[in-house]
Amino acid sequence: MNLFFALSPFLTLALGALLLMVAEAAAAGNGRGEKVRPGLALGAALTCFASCAAAAGVWFYGVERIEGLDVLQPWLIIDRFTLFFAGLLALGGGLASLLAGGYLPEHQIERGEFYALLLFSTLGALILAAAGDVLTLFLGLETMSLGVYALTAFRRASPRSAEAALKYFLLGSFAAALLLFGFALLYGATGHTDLAGLGQAVKTIASGALSGQAAGPTTLGAAAGPLVLFGFILVLAGLVFKVSAVPFHMWTPDAYEGAPTPATSFMAVAVKAGAFAVLLRVLLVCFGDKQSTSWANGWPAVIAWIAVLTMTVANLVAGRQESAKRMLAYSSIAHAGYLLVGVVATSRDGTAGTSGILFYLLGYTVATIGAFGGLILAGHRGAEAVSFEDLAGLGRRHPAAALPFALFLLSLAGVPPTAGFFGKWFILKAAMEGGFSVLTVVAFLNSVLGAYYYLKVLVYLYMREPGAGAPIATPMKSGYVNVALAVSAFFVVLIGLDPSRSLSVATRAAASLFGG
C-alpha cells in the first residue's frame, strides 16, 4: 500500500487513460456513422487534476515517511522534486484537456484518442521527471514523445499538420538516437546506467584526470575520459533538442503552428517541463562534480552560450512574426533560454538556481496555457484568430475575451505583479549571486526586447481596427475554455501577489534533488 500511495500520481494517469480508451470504444453513434463523445474532455481533465491532488497528498503526508521506496530505485525516484513536477505536469495536462474540450468540437475534429494520447504523454513526462536510470529515462522520453508526435498530426486533412508532425518525428527520433548513443558511451566508460552511479564514476574519472592518473572505474583506463566527454556532448545535444533551445529549435515553430492549439499548449508546457526536469537530474546528478561544474572545463560555459543564443535569436525572430501562434512558439523558445540561465546558476548554488527554475516553470505553465487559451477563445470555426490582424479591435468589441489574453501576455512579458515577473526575478537573482553578472545583464536586456512583441499584440487588441475587407475574429462560446482561462488567471495573479508561498514549495523540491 505504501508503494501504491507513492505511485498514485502515475497510476491515476495510467488508469484514467485506459478508462478513456474504453469509453471511446463504447461510445454510441449518432446515426450518421459518427460517435458521440460527451464528457471525454471532462474525464481527461479530472484525471489530471486527480493526479495533481495525489501528488499533493504524498507531498503533505511526507515522502520521507513512506517506507519501502527503496524497491523502486534506481528506476524511479520518488522525492519532492518528482512530486513538484507531478503536480505541474498534471496541472498543465488538465488545463490543456479543458481547452481541447472547447476547441475540438468547435472545429469538428474531436476524436476520443486525443485525450488518451494527452494522458499517456503526461505520464511519459512524469516518468521522465522521476527517472533515476537511463532505461527508465528513455522509456519516459519515448512515451511522451510518441504521443506528442501523434497530437501534432491530429488534423488529418491538413497538409501543414502532417508536414509539422513528420518534421518533428524525424528530428525528434534523431535527437533521441543521439541521447541513447551518448548514454551508451557513458555506460561503456563507467559500467553504470543509474544516474547516481554514473555521477560517482564520472567524479572518479575526473579526479584521476586531475591527478594525472589513467585509472578509471572500468578496464578502459585512460580511454574512459574521452568516452565520458563524447557521451556528455551527445546527451546534452539530445536534451537541448527537447527543451527547444538554439540551435536545435527549428522544429518548434512548425510543430506549434501545425498542431491543434490545445496540443500546442500541451507541448509548450508539459514537454518543456519534463525536459528541464531530466536536464537538471542529468547535469546535477551525473555531472555535478567540481570539474564538470567549473566555468573553465565544465558545462556552465556551454549552457551559458546556448542560453544567450536561444534568448537572442528567439526574441529577434519573434518580433518579426505576423502569426500570433508562431510568435508564441518563438516566445516559448525564448523562455527556454531564460530557464537555461537558471541552469547555469545551479553550478554555483544548486538549491537557489533549481528553485528559481521550478518557480519559473510554474508561472510559465499557467501563463502559456492561458495565452493559447485566449487565442482559442478569440475566434470560432470559420473565423479563427491566427494573425495579429485577426485580433485587431478585439479588446473594444469583446473586452471580456481580450482581458484574460492581455493578462497572460503581460505575465509572459514579466510585468509586475504577475507570476512571470517573479519567475524572471528569481532566475536573474540566482545568476547574479552566482557571479554570472554578464549573463544576467544579457538575460535582462533580452527580457526587455521580448516585451516588444507581447505589447505589439496588446496594441492590436486595443488600439487597432480591422482593415477594410479583413476577417474579423468572433469569440467562441465554451464553458471548458472559460474554466481553463479562469484557473490559469487565478494562479497567475495568486503567484504574483504571494510569490513567497510558491517559492517555498519550489525550494523544498529543489533541496530534495540534493538530498535535503
N, C-alpha and C positions, 0 to 999 in steps of 0.2 A: 504493500500500500504506500510505503514511503516513496518508492520509485514511481508509482502511478501519479502520486501527488506532484513530485518534482517534474515529471514529464507531461503534466496536464496541459501546458500551453501547446506542446507538439501534438499530443493525442487529440485535443479538441479540434485543431485544424484538420488533421488527417481524417477523423471520423466525420466531421462536417462535410468535407469534400466528397467522401464516399456516399454519404446520405444524399447530397445534392445530385450526384450521378444517378442514384436510384430514383429520386424524384423526377429527374428529367426523363428517364426511361419510361416511367409510369404516367407521364403527363398525358392528359386526354386531348383528343383532336377537336378542332372547331368545325369539322365538316368540309373544310377546303384543303385538307391534307396538311394543315399546319397545327402544331402543338400549342396549347395554351399553357403558359408557364407563370402563373401568378405566384408571387412570393419567393421566387428563387433569389432575387437580389436581396430581399429582406433576410432570407435564410443565410446567405453568404455573409452579410454584414453582421448578423447576430452571432454567427460562428466566430468571426474575427474578434468581435467585442468580448465574447465569452473567453477566447484565448487570452485576450488582454487582461480580463478580470482574473483568470487563472494565474497569470504571471504576477499580477499584483498580490494575489493571495499568498503565493510562495514567497514573494518579497517580504511581506509584512509578518508572515509566520517566522521567517528566518531560515535561509537556505542552509546556514551552518548548523541548525538544529535537526536537519533531516539526516538520518543515518542510512548507510548503505549506498551512498552515491559513488563510492569508490569503484563499484562494479561497472559503472558507465565509462570510467576513464580508461584510456585517454580518448576514447571515441567521441564522447560528448562531455563538455564541461558545463555543469550547472552551477553558475555563480551569479552574482548580482549584475555583472557585465552582460551575461547572456539574458537574464531576466529583463534588463532595461531594453535590449533590442527586441525581445519577445513582445513586450508591450508596444514598442514603437512600430514594429513591423505589422502587428495585428491592427493597431490603430490605422495605419496607412491603408492596409488591405480592406478594412471595414469601410472607411470613407470612400475608397475607390469603388467598392461594391455598390454603395448608395448612388454614386454618380452614374454608374452603369445602369442602375435600375431606372433612371430617368432618361438617359441618353439612348440606350439601345432600342427600347420600344419606339421612342420618338422618331428614330431614323430607320426603323423597320429592319434592324439587323440583330434582334435579340435571339440568341440561341443559348440553351442551358449550359453548354460546355464552357462558355466564357467564365462562369462563376467557379466551376470546378478547377479550371486552369489557373484562375487567380488564387484560389486557396492553396493549391499544390505549389504554386510558385512562392507564395508566402511561407509555406512550410519549408521549402528548399532554402529560402533566405534565412530562416531561423536556424536550420541545421548548419548553414554556413557560418552564422554568427557564433554557434556553440561548438564548432568543430575543434577538437584537440588533437586530431590526427589527420594526416594527408588524405587518407582514404575517405574519411567522413567529409572532409572539406570538399573533395571532388564530387562526392555524391550529392551534397547540398548544392554545389555550384551548378551541376547539370540539371538537377530537379528544378531549380529556379529558372535557369536559362531556357530550357526546352519549353516550359510553359509560356515564358515571355515571347519567345520566337513565334509561337502559335497565336498569341494575343495580338502581335504586331500584324499578322496576316489575316486578322479576323474579318476584314471587309473582303470577302471572297471575290466580288465582282470588280474590285478596284485594282487596276494595274499598279498604281502608286503604292498601295498597301503590300501587294505581292513583291514588288521590287525592294521595298524597305525591309521586309521580312527576310528575303533572300540575302540581301547585303548584310543584315545583322547576323543571320545564321552563319554565313561563310566566315565573316570576320570574327565572330564570337567563337566559332569552332577552332579557328586558327589560334586565337588567344588562349583558349583552354588547352590546346596542344602545347603551346609554349609553357604554360603553367605546369602541366603534367611532366613535361620533359625536364623542366627546372627542378621540380621536386625529385625526379628520378636521379638527377645528378647529385642532389643533396643526400639522397639515400645511399648512393654509391660512395660518397665521401664520408658519411657518418655512421651508416648502418641503422639509422632511425627513421621511422615515419611519423612518430608522435612529435608534436611541436616542442614540448618541453625537452625531450631527448635530443632533438635537433639543436635546440638552443644551447644545451650543455656541451654538445660535441663541437659546435661552432666556436664556443668560447675557448675550449681546449685547443682547437686548431689555431685560433688567433693568438693565444698565449704562446704556443710553440713557435709561431712565426715571429713574434716579437722578440723571443729569446734566441732566435737563430737555430732552433732545433727543427728537425724534419719529422718529429714524431706526430702521429695523429691517432685518432681512435680506431682506425682500421689499418689494414696492412698496406694501404695505398701510400702511407708515409707522406713524402713531400708533394705528391700529386693531389692530396686532399685539399690543400689551399686553393689552387686554381679551379678545382671542381666546385668548391663552395662558391667562389666568385661567379663563375659562369652560371651556376644554378640559381644564384640570387638574382642575376640580371634577367634571366628568363622568367622567374617567378614574379619579379617586380613588373615586367612588361605585361604579363597576363593580368595582374591585379590593377595596374593603371588603366588597362582597357576597360575593365569592369566599372571603374569609377568614372569613366568617360573623361579622362584628362588628356590634354595635348601631349604627344602627337597622336594618340590613339582615340581620337574623339570623332572621327569623320562619320561614323555610323549614326551618331546621336541625332542630328537634325532630321535626317531622312526617316529614321525609325520613329521618332516622336511625331513627325508630320503624317506619316503613312498609317500609323496605328489609330484605332478609335480613341477619342480623347480620354475616356476613363482608363484605358490601357496605358496611354501615355503618362497620365498622372501616377499610375502604379509604378511604372518603370522609373519615373523621376524620383520617387521617394523610396520604394522598397528595395529595388535593385541597388541603388546607390548606398542605402543604409547597410544592407548586407555586405556589400563590397568593402565599405570602410571598416565594418566590424572585423572582417577577416584580415584586412590590411593591417589593422592595429595589432591583432594577435600575432600575425607572422613577423612583423617588424620588431615588436617589443618582446616577444617570447623567444623567437628563433634568432633574432639579430639584435638583441638588447645589450650585448657586451660592450665594454668601453671602446674597443677598436671599431666595432661596427657603427657605433653612435657618435664617433668623433667626426668633426667637421672636415678634417684633412683626409681621412681614409675611409669614412663610412658613408652611410646612405643619406644623412641630413642634407648635404650639399646637393645631391642628385634630386631629392624630393623638392628642395627649395627652387631649383631651376625649373622643374616641371610645374610647380605651383605658379611661378611668375609667368611662364609661357601660357599656362592654362587660363589664368585670370585675364591677362592682357589680350590674347588672341580672341577669347570668347567675348569679352566686352566690346572690342573693336568691331567684330563681325555682327554681334547682336544689334549694335546701333544702326546698322545698315539694312536690317531686315524690314520687309513690308508685311510679312505674315506674323500675326501675333503668336501663333503656335511655334513657329521656328524661332522667334525671339525668345520665348520661354525655354526652348530647347538649348539655345546658346547660354541663356541665363543659368540653366542647370549645370552646364559645363563650368561657367564662371564660379558657381558656388562650390564645385569640386575643388577649384583652385584655392578658395578661402579655407576649405577644410584641410587641404594639404599643408597650409601654413601651420595649422594646429598640429598636424603630424610631425612637422619639423620641430615644433616646440616640445614635443614629448621626449626628444633626445636629451633635453636638459632637465625638465621636470615632468616626469611621466604622468603623474596624477593631475596636475594643473592642465597640461595640454590635452590629455584624454577627456577630462571633464568638460573642457571647452568644446571639444568636438561633439560630445554626446549632447550637450545643451544646444549647440548649433543645429544638429540633426533633428532634434525635437521641434524647434521653431521652424526649421526649413520644411519639415514634413507637413505640418498643418497649413503653412502659408502656401506651399506649392500645390497641395491638393485643392485649397481654396481658390487659387488663381486659375487652375484649369477648370474647376467647377464654375467659377464666374464666367469663363469663356463659353462653357457649355450652356449656362443659363441665358447668355446674351442672344442666342439665336435658336430657332426651331428648324424643323426639316423644310428644306427649300429656301431658307433664309438664314443659313448658319453663319455665325461670325467667324471669319477666317483672317482677314486683313485688318490693318488699322482703320482703313476707310470704312469697313463694315461697322466699326464701333463708333463712328463719328456721331456725336449728338446723343448717344445713348443715355448719358447722365441727365440730360434735360427731359428726354422723352420718357425714360423709365428709371427714375432715381433709385428705386428700391432694388433694381437689378444691378445698377452700376456701383452702388455704395460698397457692397462686400468685395467686389472685384478691386476697387480702389484701395480698400484696406489691406488686402493681401499683397498688392503690388508695393504698397508703402513698406510693408514688413520685409519683403524680399529686398527692397532697396536699403533697408537698415535705418528707417526713420523712427526716432523715438516717439512714444514709448511702446513700440511693438516688440514682439518676440525676436524679430530679425535684428533689431538694433543691439540687443544684449548678446545675441549669439555672436555677432561680429566683435563686440566689445571684449568678450571673454577670450576669444581666439587671439585677438591682437594683443591683449594684456599678457597672455601666456607667452606669446612670441617676444614681446618687448622685454619681459622679465627674464626670458631665457637668453637674452643677449643678441637677438636677431633684429636689431633696430632697422637695418636697411630693408629687410624683408617686410617688416611691419609697415614701413612707410610706403613701399610698393603696393602692399595689400590695401592700405588706406586710400591711396590715390586711385586704385582700380575700383574700390567701392564707390568713390565719388563719380568715376567715369560710368560705372554701371547704373547709377541713379538716373542718368540721362534717358535711357530707353524706357525705364519704368515711368518716368514723368512724361515721356512722349505719349504713352498710352493715355495718361490722365488728361493731357491736352486734347487728344481726340475725343475722349469721353465727354468732356465738359466745355470745351472751347471751340470745337469744330462742328460744322453741319455737313450732312451728306451732299456730295456734288449732284448736279443735275443728271438724272438717269441712273445714279449709283444705287446698288442694292441697299436696302435698309433692314438691318437686323432687328428682329422682333423677339423678345424673350419668350422662351418656352415655359410651360407650366408643369412643374414636377415637385411633388412632396419629397421624394427621395433626394433630389438635388438641393432643395431648400434645407433639409435636415443636415446634409453634409456641410453646406456652407455655414449653417448656424453653429455646428460643433467646431468647425475649423476656426471661425471667428471668435468663439468663446475662448479657445486655447491661445490664439494669437494675442488677444487682449489680456487674458489672465497671466500668461507667462511674462508679457511686457510690463504689467503693473506689479507683479510679485515674482521677480526672477530668482530671488534667493531660495524659494522652495524647490523649484526645478533644478537649480544649480546644486543644491544639497543632494538631491537624488542622483544627479549625474556624477557628483564627486564620490558618493558611496559606490556607484557602479564602477567608476574608474579605479578606485582603490582596490577593488576585488581582483582586477586584472593583474595587480602587482602583489597579490597575496594579503591585502589589507581587509 
